[in-house]
C-alpha cells in the first residue's frame, strides 16, 4: 500500500505522448461545433420563453441568450420594463433584417453576400440600434467593398443616419470621384436632406456647377414635401456659374428668388475669392502627365514635370526663367494642372549640382487673372528640395518666381510636384514649424563650413560609429566655425548636438542662427561652461536658415569636435515638452495677430491644442496668451546612455 502511495505521489512521467501532443490535448477548440449547435436553437420553440411578433410573424427566442449577447435585450427582458413579464413582444422593425440578426446572435455568423442590399442596410440599422458594434463594423467594411453608383446614395443615407463616420467618408470619397455620374443617376433624388447638404458642402464634390444645380432642381421637385428646400438650394454655388447659365437656366426654374440671383451675379463679378470646387486625389502628385498637367511658361518646359530627379546637369534636366530687378513684369515658370485640383502641398527641386542658393515665391490661381501668394521665400536662401505647405484650396495654375540666385541671374527648377496630403506640417508666418529633424541631407541641409573626413557626417544621424579618427566635424579654436545650412527657412525653437566623448574632455562653445548670413542671433551661450556628450537646448522660436557652432574651449587640445547635430531636438526625454513648446510658439504667433493667412489655421489649432494640453492648469488659455519669459534650458546625458 505504501508502495502504491509513493508511486501516485511522485512526479508524473509521460510514457509515450510527446510534448506537442500533450499541448494539443490541453487546448480544446470546438467553437465551430458550438456555434452550429447553438444556431439550431435560433427561432426554435425548443426551450423558448419569449416570442417576438414582427410584421405579424411570430419568432420564438430565448431570453438568456439574447441578454447574454446584447445590453439592449438585457435591459428589455430583465430590466424591469413591461416586456420583462410579457411572453409576446411586438417590434416595429423589418422582418428579414431581424431574422438575419437573430441568426447572428445565435451563431455569430451572417452571410452578407446572400442578402439583398436593402436588407443589409436594414440589418445595419438594427445592429446600430441594439448595440452590436462588431457587427456594425463588419457590415460597414463589407459595404465599402461593394460601393457602386446604384447603391452609394442609399449607403450614404444609412451612414449619416447611424453616425458611421468612417463609412460616410468612404461614400463621400466615392462620390467625389464620380460626381458628374451620380448627378445624373436616378438614385441621387432619393438622398436625404442631411446627406445631400453634406455632399454639396464639400469643396471636393467637383462637377460643373450648372450640372449640380440641375440635379438639385430635380431633387427639389422629387422631394417637394421636404419643409426646408432652401437649405439644399443654398448649397449650390451660384457664383461659379456663367452669367448665361444664371439667366437662362437658373432664372427660368423659379427656384431662386430675384434678390438671391442678383446677389450671385454681384458676387461673381466683384469677388476675387469665389468658393471654388476642385478634384481631390489625396497623397497623389497631380502635376504630371497622368492628370494632363503641363508647363505653359518658362524655358525648357518639358523637363519640369517629367518625373526625372536624377539625370540633370549644367546643360539639361531643368526648366528656367531669367531673373530681373523688377519681378512684377516677369511671367516666371507656370504649370497648368489638368483641371481644378484641391492641393495643400507643393514640392520643388531647385538645381543643386553646386553650392548655389535661390530665393523665390510661389503663387496659385484658378484663372491666371487673380494670383494668391502661398509661399514667400524672397528673403531667404534655399537649396535643393523644397517642402511647402499651405491651407488646402482649389488650384489650376502654379507660378514659380525666382527672385535671386547666388551665382547668376537665372532661376532653375528641376522638378515640381503638387498634391493634397493629410501629413501636413504646421506653418507660422508662412514658415514651416516642424517637429521632426530637418537638419538632414534628405531635407536638403548641408554643412557649409567645418572639417570632416566624410561630407555631411554631422547630419547623417550616425551617433554610434565614431572614434579618434572619424565620425565627427571639427574646427580650430580661434579660427573657423561649423556652419550648417538648412534646405529652406524653418520655425525652430530647439536643437541638440553630440560633442565628441570618447574620453573625459569637456568643451565650451556658443551657437548663433541667421536667415541671411549677415545678421546673427545668439541662441546658445556656453562659453563659461564645460560640457560633455549630448546637449539639448530650447530657445525662443524664430526663423532659421543657418546655424553657426563656434567652439571656444577644449580641455584636451585646440580643436572643437561635434559628432551630430539636429534641429528641432529629437531627444526622447524632451520631445513631449518640445511639442508643447512648439504649440506655445504657434499659439503666441496667432495671439500676436502678426501671422499671415497661411499661419492662421495652424496658430488657432495650436491655441486649442495647447489649452487642452494644459489640462486645467491655473490660468487655462489665458496663461497661453500672456507674454512668456525668454527661456533657455539644457541637459546632459552620456552617449552610452542613449545607445543603451
Legacy VTK file of the C-alpha trace (Angstrom):
# vtk DataFile Version 3.0
C-alpha trace
ASCII
DATASET POLYDATA
POINTS 644 float
0.000 0.000 0.000
2.788 2.358 0.870
4.491 1.482 -2.393
1.384 2.421 -4.356
1.053 5.673 -2.457
4.630 6.511 -3.219
4.115 5.904 -6.937
0.997 8.042 -7.083
2.532 10.987 -5.273
5.729 11.047 -7.347
6.356 13.170 -10.446
4.256 12.279 -13.472
6.343 10.890 -16.340
4.550 10.572 -19.685
5.022 7.175 -21.270
4.681 7.750 -24.968
2.931 11.092 -25.678
5.115 13.929 -26.945
5.077 17.499 -25.614
3.286 18.757 -28.707
0.501 16.192 -28.437
0.130 16.991 -24.755
-0.275 20.668 -25.560
-2.857 19.850 -28.227
-4.919 17.891 -25.710
-4.766 20.699 -23.165
-6.327 23.251 -25.562
-9.696 22.175 -26.961
-11.070 24.403 -29.729
-14.571 23.396 -30.820
-16.165 26.796 -31.352
-17.402 25.902 -34.842
-19.339 22.932 -33.458
-20.637 25.034 -30.565
-21.826 27.724 -32.988
-23.552 25.131 -35.148
-25.385 23.612 -32.191
-26.413 26.995 -30.787
-27.711 28.003 -34.219
-30.170 25.088 -34.082
-31.996 26.938 -31.300
-32.470 30.047 -33.446
-36.184 30.717 -33.990
-36.956 27.294 -32.477
-39.747 26.698 -29.945
-37.485 24.266 -28.064
-36.930 25.792 -24.610
-38.238 29.142 -25.919
-39.500 31.551 -23.268
-40.316 34.657 -25.321
-41.848 35.331 -28.728
-41.262 38.383 -30.914
-44.009 39.411 -33.295
-42.606 41.224 -36.334
-44.785 42.049 -39.345
-47.403 39.652 -37.926
-44.951 36.729 -37.881
-44.085 35.012 -34.585
-40.403 34.391 -33.876
-39.579 32.297 -30.777
-36.414 33.159 -28.840
-34.577 32.583 -25.571
-34.248 35.426 -23.112
-30.956 34.334 -21.576
-29.210 34.035 -24.951
-30.419 37.429 -26.132
-29.464 39.051 -22.823
-26.000 37.478 -22.895
-25.370 38.834 -26.401
-26.819 42.339 -26.114
-27.077 45.040 -23.460
-30.215 46.260 -25.207
-32.000 42.923 -24.845
-30.708 42.509 -21.304
-32.390 45.793 -20.351
-35.514 44.956 -22.358
-36.018 41.429 -20.985
-34.559 41.680 -17.481
-34.505 45.375 -16.708
-37.896 45.706 -15.083
-39.670 47.066 -18.142
-43.126 45.839 -19.089
-41.533 43.482 -21.644
-39.818 41.643 -18.780
-43.100 39.941 -17.942
-44.554 39.623 -21.433
-44.439 36.339 -23.313
-45.045 38.092 -26.633
-43.295 41.321 -27.639
-44.278 43.354 -30.693
-41.417 45.024 -32.619
-41.898 47.510 -35.459
-38.782 46.633 -37.430
-38.016 44.940 -40.804
-38.705 41.211 -40.613
-35.883 39.938 -42.846
-33.319 42.104 -41.111
-34.453 40.892 -37.675
-34.255 37.256 -38.761
-30.701 37.856 -40.004
-29.855 39.495 -36.700
-31.278 36.579 -34.699
-29.174 34.131 -36.710
-26.115 36.248 -35.942
-26.998 36.368 -32.229
-27.255 32.588 -32.017
-24.388 31.603 -34.331
-22.060 34.589 -34.697
-22.333 34.253 -38.485
-24.016 36.270 -41.214
-23.781 35.696 -44.964
-23.977 39.200 -46.425
-23.329 38.015 -49.972
-26.641 36.116 -49.900
-28.637 39.149 -48.772
-30.193 41.955 -50.777
-28.657 45.371 -50.261
-31.811 46.856 -48.724
-31.874 44.022 -46.177
-28.204 44.584 -45.393
-28.884 48.260 -44.703
-31.854 47.358 -42.504
-29.639 44.917 -40.608
-27.025 47.623 -40.209
-29.692 49.793 -38.629
-30.679 47.041 -36.181
-27.034 46.398 -35.294
-26.719 50.081 -34.510
-29.987 50.187 -32.567
-29.270 47.087 -30.482
-25.620 47.835 -29.814
-23.913 45.099 -31.861
-20.801 47.169 -32.532
-18.717 44.360 -34.038
-21.495 43.501 -36.477
-21.939 47.178 -37.316
-18.246 47.486 -38.170
-18.258 44.259 -40.195
-21.264 45.327 -42.276
-19.706 48.773 -42.824
-16.496 47.145 -44.068
-18.493 44.986 -46.460
-20.444 47.945 -47.820
-17.207 49.793 -48.523
-16.188 46.964 -50.839
-19.435 46.858 -52.807
-19.978 50.586 -53.364
-21.391 51.425 -56.779
-23.394 54.168 -58.425
-26.515 52.100 -57.819
-26.137 51.827 -54.043
-23.867 54.611 -52.827
-26.697 57.067 -52.136
-28.605 54.561 -50.004
-25.438 53.599 -48.148
-24.582 57.256 -47.525
-28.061 57.854 -46.102
-27.617 54.910 -43.747
-24.130 56.006 -42.736
-25.365 59.522 -41.944
-28.401 58.198 -40.067
-26.319 55.903 -37.850
-23.405 58.365 -37.477
-20.883 55.980 -39.072
-18.135 58.471 -39.825
-15.785 56.007 -41.485
-18.422 54.722 -43.886
-19.615 58.279 -44.536
-16.086 59.320 -45.515
-15.744 56.379 -47.906
-19.060 57.253 -49.547
-18.049 60.893 -49.875
-14.726 59.901 -51.425
-16.521 57.636 -53.934
-18.993 60.373 -54.809
-16.191 62.923 -55.211
-14.588 60.668 -57.809
-17.898 60.094 -59.608
-19.579 63.465 -59.153
-20.845 64.023 -62.696
-22.127 60.457 -62.999
-24.037 60.474 -59.699
-25.674 63.816 -60.512
-27.350 62.147 -63.482
-28.190 58.915 -61.653
-31.784 58.285 -60.616
-30.785 57.418 -57.035
-29.476 60.951 -56.438
-33.051 62.150 -55.970
-33.532 59.704 -53.097
-30.772 61.201 -50.929
-31.917 62.539 -47.582
-31.701 66.276 -46.971
-28.873 65.783 -44.481
-26.901 63.617 -46.913
-27.300 65.918 -49.927
-26.392 69.016 -47.895
-23.233 67.384 -46.531
-22.270 66.271 -50.039
-22.832 69.638 -51.727
-20.905 71.398 -48.943
-17.727 69.569 -49.930
-15.194 71.549 -51.954
-14.070 68.225 -53.438
-17.505 67.382 -54.892
-16.252 68.591 -58.240
-18.550 68.985 -61.218
-19.757 71.904 -63.356
-21.946 73.982 -61.063
-24.735 74.139 -63.611
-24.962 70.331 -63.503
-25.086 70.444 -59.714
-27.900 72.993 -59.913
-29.901 70.899 -62.372
-29.560 67.831 -60.123
-30.621 69.867 -57.078
-33.594 71.232 -59.016
-34.695 67.672 -59.837
-34.183 66.652 -56.186
-36.372 69.525 -55.008
-39.169 68.535 -57.377
-38.932 64.899 -56.247
-38.862 65.847 -52.558
-41.421 68.659 -52.623
-42.764 67.586 -49.212
-39.451 68.455 -47.544
-40.034 71.531 -45.431
-36.702 73.306 -45.887
-35.894 73.177 -49.583
-33.952 76.450 -49.244
-31.306 74.686 -47.119
-30.465 72.425 -50.052
-30.605 75.163 -52.692
-28.255 77.318 -50.616
-25.515 74.705 -51.064
-25.362 75.427 -54.792
-22.512 77.848 -55.520
-24.282 80.081 -57.999
-21.333 82.475 -58.248
-19.378 79.712 -60.047
-21.871 79.644 -62.912
-21.627 81.833 -66.005
-23.958 84.791 -66.466
-25.619 82.949 -69.330
-26.309 79.936 -67.081
-27.682 82.156 -64.327
-30.025 83.974 -66.702
-31.108 81.108 -68.963
-31.002 78.080 -66.644
-31.413 79.254 -63.046
-33.792 82.158 -63.577
-36.455 80.231 -65.585
-36.512 77.465 -62.962
-38.001 79.824 -60.389
-36.082 78.047 -57.651
-34.079 81.168 -56.783
-35.777 84.463 -55.992
-34.594 87.588 -57.893
-32.713 89.051 -54.924
-30.583 85.921 -54.456
-29.980 85.777 -58.194
-28.710 89.364 -58.188
-26.508 88.575 -55.168
-24.945 85.672 -57.069
-24.255 87.889 -60.085
-22.734 90.587 -57.862
-20.506 88.075 -56.071
-19.353 86.613 -59.368
-18.409 89.975 -60.858
-16.914 91.627 -57.771
-15.351 88.947 -55.585
-11.824 87.627 -56.065
-12.340 84.787 -53.582
-15.054 82.609 -55.067
-15.881 79.277 -53.370
-14.276 77.072 -55.990
-14.602 73.315 -56.060
-11.769 71.029 -57.096
-10.917 67.382 -57.632
-9.329 65.658 -54.642
-6.676 62.947 -55.079
-5.087 62.508 -51.633
-1.387 61.672 -51.457
-1.002 61.651 -55.249
1.024 64.060 -57.350
-1.380 65.748 -59.775
1.297 67.819 -61.535
2.154 65.091 -64.022
1.196 63.700 -67.411
-1.277 61.244 -65.846
-3.517 64.189 -64.942
-2.846 66.096 -68.192
-0.791 68.756 -66.418
1.798 70.737 -68.369
4.274 73.589 -68.120
2.965 76.539 -70.112
5.538 79.209 -69.224
9.316 79.064 -68.873
12.294 77.905 -70.898
12.944 74.179 -71.482
9.436 73.381 -70.262
9.395 69.636 -70.875
11.840 68.846 -68.051
9.807 70.171 -65.127
7.070 67.519 -64.951
8.832 64.511 -66.472
9.474 62.923 -63.063
13.245 62.677 -63.575
15.017 63.945 -60.448
18.360 62.248 -61.156
19.523 62.899 -64.726
20.169 66.626 -64.677
23.337 68.676 -65.009
24.561 72.083 -66.195
23.084 71.606 -69.659
19.803 69.745 -69.263
17.118 68.418 -66.947
15.664 71.696 -65.662
13.190 74.449 -66.512
14.328 78.059 -66.069
13.496 81.710 -66.334
15.594 84.871 -66.207
15.653 86.921 -63.014
15.272 90.677 -63.422
15.228 93.519 -60.944
11.500 94.103 -61.463
9.909 90.697 -60.971
6.396 92.108 -61.315
6.914 92.176 -65.064
8.091 88.571 -65.195
5.925 85.599 -66.028
8.179 83.117 -64.222
7.520 79.396 -64.601
3.829 78.475 -64.821
2.341 74.997 -64.526
-1.214 74.321 -65.657
-2.869 71.391 -63.895
-5.230 69.217 -65.923
-8.237 70.694 -64.083
-9.013 72.352 -60.788
-7.456 70.275 -58.020
-7.563 70.767 -54.273
-3.962 70.866 -53.025
-2.127 71.941 -49.882
1.419 70.807 -50.611
3.952 71.666 -53.304
7.401 70.130 -53.540
10.041 71.560 -55.873
13.629 70.575 -56.600
15.936 73.531 -57.145
19.028 72.844 -59.251
21.696 71.725 -56.741
24.757 70.390 -58.568
26.869 73.058 -56.848
26.555 75.208 -53.723
24.329 77.910 -55.205
21.146 79.013 -53.453
17.928 80.587 -54.650
15.204 82.884 -53.362
11.685 82.645 -54.772
7.972 82.800 -54.175
5.038 80.633 -55.262
1.627 81.847 -56.408
-1.505 79.903 -57.328
-4.578 80.767 -59.356
-7.732 79.284 -60.832
-7.825 81.509 -63.902
-4.419 83.278 -64.312
-6.168 86.559 -63.536
-6.110 86.584 -59.746
-2.953 85.157 -58.157
-2.508 84.366 -54.457
0.959 84.061 -52.953
1.038 80.912 -50.822
4.801 80.766 -50.204
7.228 83.680 -49.957
10.922 82.847 -49.587
12.203 86.006 -51.240
14.165 86.960 -48.105
15.805 83.568 -47.607
18.428 81.406 -49.294
17.054 77.995 -50.273
18.629 74.941 -51.835
17.676 71.581 -53.354
14.305 70.077 -52.351
11.686 72.485 -51.013
8.764 71.184 -48.952
5.945 73.735 -48.973
2.591 73.636 -47.163
-0.403 75.982 -47.139
-4.157 75.781 -46.395
-5.922 73.498 -48.868
-7.511 75.261 -51.821
-8.643 74.711 -55.398
-5.809 75.420 -57.846
-5.455 75.263 -61.643
-2.227 77.238 -62.144
1.023 77.310 -60.163
3.589 80.062 -60.760
7.186 79.848 -59.532
9.016 83.153 -59.475
12.733 83.183 -58.768
13.985 86.416 -57.217
17.658 85.608 -56.551
20.423 83.198 -57.498
23.742 83.437 -55.625
25.656 82.608 -58.847
23.858 84.234 -61.766
20.551 85.769 -62.894
18.697 82.583 -63.797
16.200 80.579 -61.740
16.471 76.802 -62.334
13.873 74.224 -61.236
14.401 70.512 -61.865
11.030 69.142 -60.715
7.677 70.158 -59.282
5.031 68.079 -57.506
1.632 69.183 -56.222
-0.812 67.234 -54.098
-3.232 67.147 -51.217
-1.822 65.432 -48.154
-3.052 64.663 -44.661
0.576 64.608 -43.475
0.998 68.341 -43.117
3.444 70.444 -41.131
2.270 73.487 -39.123
3.086 76.897 -40.582
3.894 80.107 -38.681
4.003 83.386 -40.597
4.293 81.381 -43.804
7.269 79.375 -42.459
7.142 75.661 -41.684
7.340 74.761 -37.974
8.378 71.082 -37.967
8.540 68.720 -35.010
10.868 66.332 -36.881
14.578 66.847 -37.520
15.157 68.949 -40.659
18.949 69.124 -40.321
19.371 66.094 -42.576
20.647 65.545 -46.091
17.225 64.170 -47.062
15.768 67.541 -46.097
18.407 69.351 -48.181
20.548 70.506 -45.235
24.323 70.689 -45.719
27.483 71.513 -43.786
28.926 74.655 -45.369
31.968 75.042 -43.111
33.774 72.547 -40.902
36.419 69.852 -41.326
35.498 66.168 -41.575
36.665 63.036 -43.372
33.179 62.471 -44.798
30.993 65.254 -46.172
27.907 65.982 -44.073
28.863 63.351 -41.480
27.462 65.801 -38.925
23.974 65.334 -40.391
23.902 61.620 -41.249
22.260 60.537 -37.981
25.053 58.098 -37.010
25.674 58.566 -33.266
27.445 55.245 -32.660
30.233 54.835 -35.197
32.784 57.491 -34.301
36.269 57.317 -32.811
39.547 59.241 -32.661
39.918 59.463 -36.435
36.464 59.743 -37.980
32.768 60.292 -37.432
32.937 63.939 -36.375
33.167 67.501 -37.750
35.636 69.934 -36.222
37.288 73.366 -36.414
40.368 75.022 -34.938
39.643 77.080 -31.820
40.043 80.773 -32.517
39.731 80.369 -36.299
36.913 78.745 -38.214
33.401 77.578 -37.323
30.976 74.781 -38.067
28.296 76.255 -40.320
25.110 74.375 -41.232
22.613 75.496 -43.865
19.059 74.156 -43.771
17.339 73.485 -47.076
14.766 76.234 -46.526
13.651 78.555 -43.718
12.106 76.823 -40.713
10.493 77.999 -37.493
12.868 76.448 -34.937
12.851 76.557 -31.128
15.208 73.741 -30.096
18.328 71.882 -31.143
20.555 69.063 -29.963
24.164 68.166 -30.604
26.560 65.404 -29.605
30.022 66.535 -28.536
32.849 64.039 -29.141
33.078 61.993 -25.941
35.468 59.085 -26.419
37.456 60.369 -23.422
36.780 62.689 -20.485
37.339 66.021 -22.251
34.890 68.948 -21.995
34.014 71.780 -24.369
32.810 75.380 -24.269
31.022 76.976 -27.222
28.229 79.217 -28.448
25.638 78.854 -31.210
24.153 81.548 -33.463
21.407 81.482 -36.071
20.751 83.595 -39.149
18.453 83.851 -42.137
20.874 85.619 -44.470
24.492 85.152 -43.224
24.544 88.844 -42.277
22.523 89.289 -39.093
23.260 86.681 -36.405
21.340 85.954 -33.182
22.935 84.242 -30.195
20.664 81.312 -29.276
23.039 79.310 -27.034
25.916 80.710 -24.962
28.035 78.157 -23.121
31.377 79.937 -23.244
31.660 79.840 -19.451
30.577 76.205 -19.050
32.374 72.900 -19.559
30.045 70.455 -21.281
30.274 66.864 -22.460
28.452 64.495 -24.796
24.782 65.134 -25.599
23.468 68.693 -25.252
19.849 69.732 -25.665
18.807 73.398 -25.888
15.500 75.223 -26.120
15.294 78.892 -27.102
12.736 81.430 -28.267
11.355 80.103 -31.605
12.495 82.006 -34.687
13.079 81.667 -38.422
16.334 79.796 -39.042
18.262 79.058 -42.219
21.854 78.986 -40.965
23.270 77.644 -37.684
26.828 78.524 -36.653
28.524 76.487 -33.911
31.677 78.129 -32.540
33.888 76.229 -30.109
35.781 78.394 -27.589
37.493 75.822 -25.358
38.555 72.162 -25.228
40.136 70.793 -22.035
42.282 68.394 -24.125
43.518 70.370 -27.177
42.789 73.284 -29.513
40.139 71.574 -31.669
36.346 71.642 -31.248
34.705 68.333 -32.231
30.986 67.720 -32.893
29.629 64.307 -33.851
25.961 65.035 -34.535
23.595 67.983 -34.928
19.812 68.126 -35.206
17.001 70.672 -35.074
14.454 70.590 -33.709
15.823 68.403 -30.931
14.744 64.772 -31.093
15.802 63.875 -27.552
13.113 61.379 -26.455
13.236 62.748 -22.905
12.335 66.201 -24.194
10.189 65.518 -27.260
6.960 65.827 -25.308
7.939 69.125 -23.722
9.303 70.363 -27.040
5.977 69.575 -28.673
4.275 71.695 -26.020
6.786 74.478 -26.632
6.040 74.246 -30.340
2.322 74.586 -29.701
3.018 77.522 -27.425
5.025 79.296 -30.115
2.245 78.745 -32.642
-0.308 79.967 -30.121
1.680 83.080 -29.366
2.122 83.810 -33.061
-1.641 83.554 -33.514
-2.411 85.681 -30.462
0.027 88.416 -31.524
-2.029 88.871 -34.660
1.011 89.157 -36.944
0.778 85.794 -38.617
-0.116 85.668 -42.280
-3.041 83.859 -43.836
-1.054 80.657 -44.109
-0.361 80.678 -40.382
-3.878 81.357 -39.185
-5.249 77.807 -39.202
-2.138 76.319 -37.589
-1.989 79.057 -34.966
-5.629 78.757 -33.957
-5.342 74.987 -33.864
-2.300 75.350 -31.614
-4.273 77.577 -29.253
-6.895 74.892 -28.886
-4.387 72.042 -28.554
-2.273 73.919 -26.043
-5.324 74.746 -23.958
-6.355 71.093 -24.000
-2.844 70.045 -23.047
-2.847 72.473 -20.137
-5.491 70.239 -18.615
-6.981 72.619 -16.111
-3.767 74.280 -15.019
-4.244 77.647 -13.301
-4.909 80.362 -15.777
-6.031 77.998 -18.587
-5.970 79.531 -22.032
-5.387 82.990 -20.603
-1.977 81.853 -19.445
-1.122 80.922 -23.020
-1.859 84.405 -24.249
0.203 86.167 -21.592
3.725 87.294 -22.537
6.110 84.411 -21.950
9.591 84.881 -20.488
12.609 84.065 -22.608
13.770 80.531 -21.858
16.991 78.627 -22.338
17.359 75.265 -20.700
19.752 72.406 -21.321
20.558 68.906 -20.205
23.394 66.450 -20.468
23.218 62.695 -20.998
26.009 60.326 -21.919
26.356 58.650 -25.299
26.364 55.248 -23.677
23.017 56.095 -22.048
21.475 56.896 -25.420
22.914 53.807 -27.115
21.812 51.525 -24.287
LINES 1 645
644 0 1 2 3 4 5 6 7 8 9 10 11 12 13 14 15 16 17 18 19 20 21 22 23 24 25 26 27 28 29 30 31 32 33 34 35 36 37 38 39 40 41 42 43 44 45 46 47 48 49 50 51 52 53 54 55 56 57 58 59 60 61 62 63 64 65 66 67 68 69 70 71 72 73 74 75 76 77 78 79 80 81 82 83 84 85 86 87 88 89 90 91 92 93 94 95 96 97 98 99 100 101 102 103 104 105 106 107 108 109 110 111 112 113 114 115 116 117 118 119 120 121 122 123 124 125 126 127 128 129 130 131 132 133 134 135 136 137 138 139 140 141 142 143 144 145 146 147 148 149 150 151 152 153 154 155 156 157 158 159 160 161 162 163 164 165 166 167 168 169 170 171 172 173 174 175 176 177 178 179 180 181 182 183 184 185 186 187 188 189 190 191 192 193 194 195 196 197 198 199 200 201 202 203 204 205 206 207 208 209 210 211 212 213 214 215 216 217 218 219 220 221 222 223 224 225 226 227 228 229 230 231 232 233 234 235 236 237 238 239 240 241 242 243 244 245 246 247 248 249 250 251 252 253 254 255 256 257 258 259 260 261 262 263 264 265 266 267 268 269 270 271 272 273 274 275 276 277 278 279 280 281 282 283 284 285 286 287 288 289 290 291 292 293 294 295 296 297 298 299 300 301 302 303 304 305 306 307 308 309 310 311 312 313 314 315 316 317 318 319 320 321 322 323 324 325 326 327 328 329 330 331 332 333 334 335 336 337 338 339 340 341 342 343 344 345 346 347 348 349 350 351 352 353 354 355 356 357 358 359 360 361 362 363 364 365 366 367 368 369 370 371 372 373 374 375 376 377 378 379 380 381 382 383 384 385 386 387 388 389 390 391 392 393 394 395 396 397 398 399 400 401 402 403 404 405 406 407 408 409 410 411 412 413 414 415 416 417 418 419 420 421 422 423 424 425 426 427 428 429 430 431 432 433 434 435 436 437 438 439 440 441 442 443 444 445 446 447 448 449 450 451 452 453 454 455 456 457 458 459 460 461 462 463 464 465 466 467 468 469 470 471 472 473 474 475 476 477 478 479 480 481 482 483 484 485 486 487 488 489 490 491 492 493 494 495 496 497 498 499 500 501 502 503 504 505 506 507 508 509 510 511 512 513 514 515 516 517 518 519 520 521 522 523 524 525 526 527 528 529 530 531 532 533 534 535 536 537 538 539 540 541 542 543 544 545 546 547 548 549 550 551 552 553 554 555 556 557 558 559 560 561 562 563 564 565 566 567 568 569 570 571 572 573 574 575 576 577 578 579 580 581 582 583 584 585 586 587 588 589 590 591 592 593 594 595 596 597 598 599 600 601 602 603 604 605 606 607 608 609 610 611 612 613 614 615 616 617 618 619 620 621 622 623 624 625 626 627 628 629 630 631 632 633 634 635 636 637 638 639 640 641 642 643
